[in-house]
Amino acid sequence: MNLPTIAEIHTLFLKTSSISIDTRKIEKDCLFVALKGENFDANTFTKDALEKGAKYVIIDNKDYYINDKTILVKNSLVTLQELAKFHRNYLGLPIIALTGSNGKTTTKELIHTVLSKKYNTLATIGNLNNHIGVPLTLLRFTKETEIGIVEMGANHQKEIEFLCEIAQPDYGYITNFGKAHLEGFGGVEGVIKGKSEMYTYLKSHNKTVFINSDDIIQQEKTSDMNKFTFGFYNKNCDVQISKVTANPMVNIIYNNTEIKSHLIGIYNSNNINAAITIGNYFNVPDNLIKEAIENYIPENNRSQLIIKKNNEIILDAYNANPSSMVAALTNFIQLEKANKIAVLGDMFELGTESKSEHKKIVEILEPHKDITTYFIGKDFYANKIESNHMNFYENFDTFSKVILLNKPINSIVLIKGSRGMALEKTLDIL
């Protein structure tokens, strides 16, 4: 049996309604790609996928070949990636890629919201930003898509390079270089090197980068590149941000335009600034940029403000690393509010830096006696100190029993921790 070419598979793909890798989410006439994982082999679901309405199924195990609706390939994952690359070239639309240690998804959503005011724009759904998610995103783009936005995540070297080779972006933006995935990248310098693979790709293909000109590292890395910039402190940039405040919602002024966002925290200001800048580059009118950002409501535990039983709750429990934790606390400390409470969970994937990074967070809050802090998790507990305003618990259950007896009243509460800590459970007991 001769294996089909990517061009032949693409011809069949164009006859389908969508792409799927999960038989629980089969749409009629979709293309189902049977991938393998550590604990599953989707080849075994070939018959099931067809019965549920898939038009074609890509498999890489000949034992599951049924008929001409099953497309046998050497490797289903590689085929998915090559098909996405082929489709990207077939469409030829402009693509904006973004990565960074913090704020990727929020920034992506803001850019999408702004550009959608003028263009037919599609963007990565959720955080499908890895070697599977990026191809799935590209394969959602159609001839009607005018601009594509692709979020790229990574926790090791060479991953951004690989994703850029698939997506072939025309524009790029790196939110920041922070202390995230230190274990995989091998420290902060490794993070900078890994994320900067996007700059390397864009430079080698003479493409354009958007940068925060207040970030010295971004300035240095892009000194000889085509770029479009924004800044608050740096007065020599394309988009000048004249004022930024957050108490707690971020307000921004540029070009005599004031934007009152629903995003909490000064750390979100550059995410908004990036969307403003990219909107300017693509000639979206200022009034539409303002309208888009002011109507954007964050969700999925990302910097949400929730009012519950006379308490204001800043729910930022989607994820955490040292950089985002410091940013959230810096913002929380400067809030002009009474009865401040911080519920903080362990930060994961820090490797040998874990103890020292958790200790730094404890040290930040130690002098702030106006903030009652609850540290949760074994890494924070390992840095336990005696304090009247700081409390340490090895796990969530121990913390929950205490907080049930001491529920906050008329307080502002920050909830932040790594995804694995699932600190959104705190909402149920407040």
C-alpha atoms as one frame of an Amber mdcrd trajectory, in Angstrom:
protein
   0.000   0.000   0.000   1.498   3.315  -1.088   1.411   6.039   1.535  -0.246
   9.291   0.437   1.657  12.568   0.097   0.890  15.566   2.316  -0.555  17.314
  -0.766  -2.949  14.418  -1.325  -3.960  14.399   2.341  -4.512  18.163   2.183
  -6.874  17.748  -0.765  -8.942  15.360   1.353  -8.714  17.699   4.366 -10.282
  20.521   2.328 -13.336  18.318   1.864 -13.830  17.953   5.623 -15.632  20.212
   8.107 -12.971  20.398  10.829 -10.071  18.615  12.530 -10.299  16.426  15.634
  -8.014  14.323  17.850 -10.687  13.362  20.403 -13.504  10.938  19.603 -15.576
  12.608  22.334 -15.603  15.758  20.178 -16.292  14.388  16.714 -18.094  16.747
  14.327 -19.886  15.435  11.253 -17.540  15.107   8.247 -14.417  16.026  10.249
 -10.895  14.679   9.777  -9.904  12.603  12.809  -6.191  12.164  13.516  -5.310
   9.112  15.609  -2.462  10.117  17.929  -0.595   8.015  20.464   0.202   8.934
  24.062   1.859   7.240  26.996  -1.415   5.642  28.077  -3.498   5.521  24.908
  -3.456   4.717  21.184  -6.216   6.472  19.254  -5.736   4.052  16.349  -7.980
   1.765  18.382 -10.805   4.329  17.999 -10.745   4.319  14.183 -14.054   2.471
  13.753 -15.646   4.541  16.521 -14.577   7.832  14.875 -16.072   6.821  11.522
 -19.310   5.662  13.139 -19.594   9.020  14.929 -19.407  10.882  11.629 -15.741
  11.460  10.756 -15.251  11.708   7.000 -11.650  10.457   7.130  -9.350   9.062
   9.815  -5.553   9.334   9.716  -3.938   6.236  11.268  -0.385   4.981  11.606
  -1.148   1.339  12.411  -2.169  -0.762   9.388  -4.032  -3.205  11.656  -6.812
  -0.628  11.955  -7.188   0.069   8.223 -10.876  -0.265   7.250 -11.460   1.287
   3.823 -10.617   4.352   1.725 -11.871   6.540   4.585  -8.844   5.469   6.600
  -5.617   7.202   5.579  -2.556   5.184   6.541   0.610   7.192   7.235   3.996
   6.497   8.797   3.444   8.719  11.840   0.147  10.450  12.654   1.688  13.242
  14.760   4.290  14.134  12.134   1.554  14.058   9.485  -0.593  16.438  11.566
   2.345  18.838  11.834   3.272  18.613   8.153  -0.356  18.993   7.105  -0.634
  22.164   9.221   2.533  23.584   7.642   1.245  22.757   4.148  -2.132  24.353
   4.929  -0.440  27.471   6.296   1.451  27.884   2.994  -1.678  27.080   0.993
  -3.573  29.933   2.690  -0.684  32.404   2.742  -2.389  34.651   5.298  -0.437
  36.909   7.728   0.240  35.167  11.030   1.141  36.753  14.369   2.936  34.450
  16.809   3.408  35.151  20.473   5.204  33.524  23.365   6.634  34.554  26.733
   6.818  33.491  30.354   3.663  35.254  31.581   0.542  36.703  30.033   0.542
  34.812  26.715  -3.071  33.762  26.703  -4.463  37.059  28.022  -2.390  38.995
  25.484  -3.494  36.674  22.688  -7.142  37.195  23.618  -6.691  40.982  23.734
  -4.951  41.069  20.336  -7.695  38.877  18.885 -10.397  41.122  20.345  -8.799
  44.273  18.928  -8.014  42.953  15.444 -11.466  41.383  15.153 -12.899  44.916
  15.104 -11.568  45.284  11.551 -10.516  41.838  10.285 -11.788  38.274  10.124
  -9.397  36.994  12.781  -8.900  33.527  14.271  -6.682  32.717  17.254  -5.493
  29.797  19.337  -8.337  28.402  21.444  -7.490  28.396  25.158  -3.858  27.478
  25.602  -3.509  24.894  22.799   0.017  26.156  22.239   2.291  23.102  21.979
   3.449  20.715  19.214  -0.143  19.449  18.858  -2.067  22.625  19.668  -0.250
  24.842  17.161  -1.000  22.513  14.195  -4.643  22.252  15.302  -4.834  26.057
  15.392  -3.369  26.418  11.898  -5.798  23.855  10.518  -8.744  25.948  11.816
  -7.740  28.823   9.517  -9.650  29.115   6.248  -9.617  31.204   3.058 -11.905
  33.645   4.906  -9.349  34.177   7.722  -7.594  37.516   7.208  -5.188  37.351
  10.189  -4.176  34.328  12.253  -2.910  34.563  15.839  -0.871  31.637  17.143
   0.146  31.271  20.777   3.324  29.228  21.365   4.276  27.659  24.686   7.502
  25.922  25.623   9.347  24.519  28.607  12.547  23.372  26.860  15.036  24.708
  24.326  14.265  24.304  20.606  10.489  24.049  21.092   9.727  27.607  19.927
  12.102  27.088  17.005  10.165  23.951  16.021   6.769  25.668  16.331   7.957
  28.621  14.238   9.028  26.245  11.466   5.470  24.890  11.396   3.556  28.180
  11.714   6.040  30.363   9.769   4.886  33.623  11.404   5.151  37.010   9.725
   5.018  38.879  13.032   6.014  38.018  16.579   5.653  39.264  20.130   7.308
  37.999  23.328   5.401  39.115  26.426   8.410  38.868  28.750  11.303  36.720
  29.926  10.424  35.460  33.390  11.102  32.717  35.891   8.877  30.035  34.386
   9.733  26.392  33.635  13.212  26.948  35.089  13.672  23.193  35.470  13.154
  22.509  31.759  14.974  25.575  30.420  17.899  25.350  32.823  17.532  28.714
  34.570  16.566  32.245  33.564  19.256  32.499  30.870  17.825  29.341  29.362
  14.360  30.909  29.362  15.670  33.965  27.494  17.496  31.781  24.978  14.490
  29.512  24.443  11.896  32.249  23.995  14.272  34.248  21.758  14.146  31.439
  19.200  11.134  33.353  17.887  13.331  36.405  17.282  15.876  34.210  15.501
  13.223  32.868  13.143  11.709  36.285  12.407  15.106  37.881  11.806  16.282
  35.121   9.460  13.117  35.564   7.380  13.203  39.392   7.485   9.895  39.566
   9.344   8.577  42.091  11.905   8.580  41.970  15.694   6.487  43.947  18.174
   8.372  44.852  21.352   8.015  46.577  24.685  10.741  49.192  24.361  10.903
  49.563  28.175  12.281  46.004  28.327  16.069  46.247  28.001  16.482  42.586
  27.036  13.896  42.879  24.251  15.651  46.023  23.005  19.015  44.259  22.905
  17.674  41.106  21.235  15.954  43.076  18.452  18.447  45.892  17.840  18.870
  45.015  14.140  15.347  43.774  13.382  12.249  45.219  11.729  10.186  46.296
  14.716   7.180  48.279  15.874   7.399  49.393  19.498   5.473  50.669  22.492
   6.688  52.191  25.722   5.871  54.180  28.831   9.339  55.178  30.059  11.002
  55.082  26.638   9.862  58.168  24.748  11.293  57.023  21.410   8.709  54.458
  20.335   5.897  54.020  17.829   3.072  53.913  20.383   3.550  56.118  23.454
   1.691  55.067  26.599   1.232  58.230  28.662  -0.433  56.915  31.836  -0.970
  53.560  33.572  -2.880  53.001  36.830  -4.397  49.951  38.546  -6.603  50.115
  41.634  -7.428  47.353  41.039  -8.527  47.573  37.352  -5.980  48.733  34.782
  -6.545  52.132  33.185  -4.351  53.277  30.310  -4.049  56.550  28.370  -2.407
  56.821  24.922  -3.026  59.205  22.018  -5.414  61.122  24.305  -7.510  57.948
  24.506  -8.391  56.558  27.942  -9.068  52.842  28.252 -10.758  51.483  31.390
 -10.200  47.725  31.324 -11.703  44.844  33.293  -8.218  43.442  33.890  -6.757
  43.508  37.377  -3.182  44.418  38.205  -0.459  46.653  36.880   1.169  43.470
  35.514  -1.610  43.311  32.907  -0.833  46.766  31.540   1.744  45.580  29.000
  -0.638  42.867  27.792  -3.087  45.650  26.979  -0.320  47.843  25.553   0.702
  45.075  23.160  -2.870  44.783  21.869  -3.067  48.576  21.447   0.231  48.560
  19.542  -0.663  45.704  17.214  -4.053  47.315  16.602  -2.257  50.537  15.646
   0.089  48.667  13.306  -2.870  47.109  11.487  -4.712  50.456  11.349  -7.546
  49.650  13.708  -9.051  53.046  14.730  -8.399  54.149  18.326 -12.099  54.238
  19.180 -12.458  50.578  18.139  -9.321  49.575  20.075 -10.801  51.267  23.153
 -14.167  49.556  22.626 -12.568  46.132  22.178 -10.405  46.289  25.301 -13.066
  47.834  27.518 -15.499  45.059  26.557 -13.002  42.244  27.196 -13.866  40.232
  30.326 -11.194  37.761  31.552 -12.221  34.217  32.461 -10.758  30.803  33.311
  -9.336  31.951  36.677  -7.119  34.599  35.056  -7.168  37.872  37.016 -10.917
  37.740  37.600 -12.572  40.032  40.123 -15.364  38.221  41.948 -17.660  39.730
  44.580 -18.776  37.167  47.167 -20.374  37.824  50.560 -19.031  41.378  50.858
 -15.532  40.263  49.825 -13.656  41.318  46.683 -11.748  38.306  45.366  -8.933
  38.562  42.837  -8.878  35.066  41.362  -5.587  34.485  39.556  -5.321  30.750
  40.117  -4.791  29.565  36.547  -1.026  29.305  37.030   1.965  30.801  38.834
   5.725  31.149  38.599   8.119  33.471  40.491   7.769  36.294  37.960   3.971
  36.278  37.832   3.758  35.822  41.620   5.979  38.849  42.253   3.965  40.879
  39.741   0.671  39.927  41.390   2.000  40.725  44.876   3.566  44.025  43.787
   0.174  45.047  42.493  -1.654  43.752  45.580   0.685  45.589  47.947   0.054
  48.944  46.213  -3.741  48.629  46.311  -5.369  51.273  48.469  -7.645  48.826
  50.259  -8.285  47.689  53.831  -8.373  44.087  55.108  -6.040  42.560  52.515
  -5.666  38.764  52.460  -3.380  36.704  50.192  -3.953  32.974  49.602  -0.857
  31.683  47.824  -0.075  28.170  46.555   3.174  26.479  45.599   4.858  27.260
  42.274   5.791  24.174  40.243   8.552  23.219  37.768  11.301  25.264  39.433
  13.791  22.423  39.918  16.757  23.235  42.141  15.612  26.874  42.389  12.347
  25.937  44.094  13.287  26.483  47.740  15.031  29.810  47.142  12.246  31.146
  44.906   9.546  30.275  47.465  11.659  31.859  50.183  11.846  35.109  48.169
   8.055  35.289  48.055   7.843  34.838  51.829  10.450  37.579  52.277   8.470
  39.977  50.075   5.424  39.680  52.309   7.167  39.533  55.692   7.325  43.336
  56.208   3.731  43.889  55.024   1.833  43.365  58.247  -1.322  44.829  56.678
  -1.628  41.677  54.532  -2.743  38.441  56.174  -1.131  35.692  54.117  -1.946
  31.986  53.875   0.856  29.970  52.217  -0.269  26.535  50.999   1.902  23.618
  49.838   5.032  21.744  50.818   7.435  24.201  49.147   6.094  27.220  50.994
   5.824  25.146  54.174   9.549  24.328  53.883  10.170  28.086  54.255   7.898
  28.479  57.297   8.744  31.268  59.730   7.071  32.473  62.907   4.848  35.435
  62.120   1.616  37.014  63.336   0.365  37.823  59.852   1.725  34.868  57.822
   0.351  31.331  58.068   1.765  28.146  56.530  -0.060  24.923  55.619   1.302
  21.767  54.005  -1.861  21.149  52.004  -5.196  22.656  51.029  -7.257  20.497
  53.412  -5.412  21.816  56.467  -5.841  25.389  55.230  -9.548  24.915  54.454
 -10.341  23.756  58.005  -8.748  26.906  59.411 -10.336  29.351  56.972 -13.800
  27.860  57.547 -13.510  28.970  61.175 -12.082  32.396  60.249 -13.959  33.475
  57.128 -12.942  36.945  55.876 -15.456  39.757  56.048 -15.315  42.973  53.983
 -11.885  42.008  52.689 -10.004  41.963  49.398  -8.548  38.518  48.775  -5.834
  37.559  46.274  -5.805  33.874  45.271  -2.778  32.731  43.260  -0.902  29.459
  42.754   0.205  26.930  40.161  -2.471  25.030  38.230  -1.793  21.835  40.152
  -2.733  23.567  43.421  -6.286  24.225  42.120  -6.702  27.162  44.486  -9.992
  28.163  42.867 -11.420  25.675  45.419 -10.941  28.508  47.927 -14.023  30.202
  46.437 -16.203  27.384  47.755 -15.212  28.015  51.361 -15.137  31.802  51.458
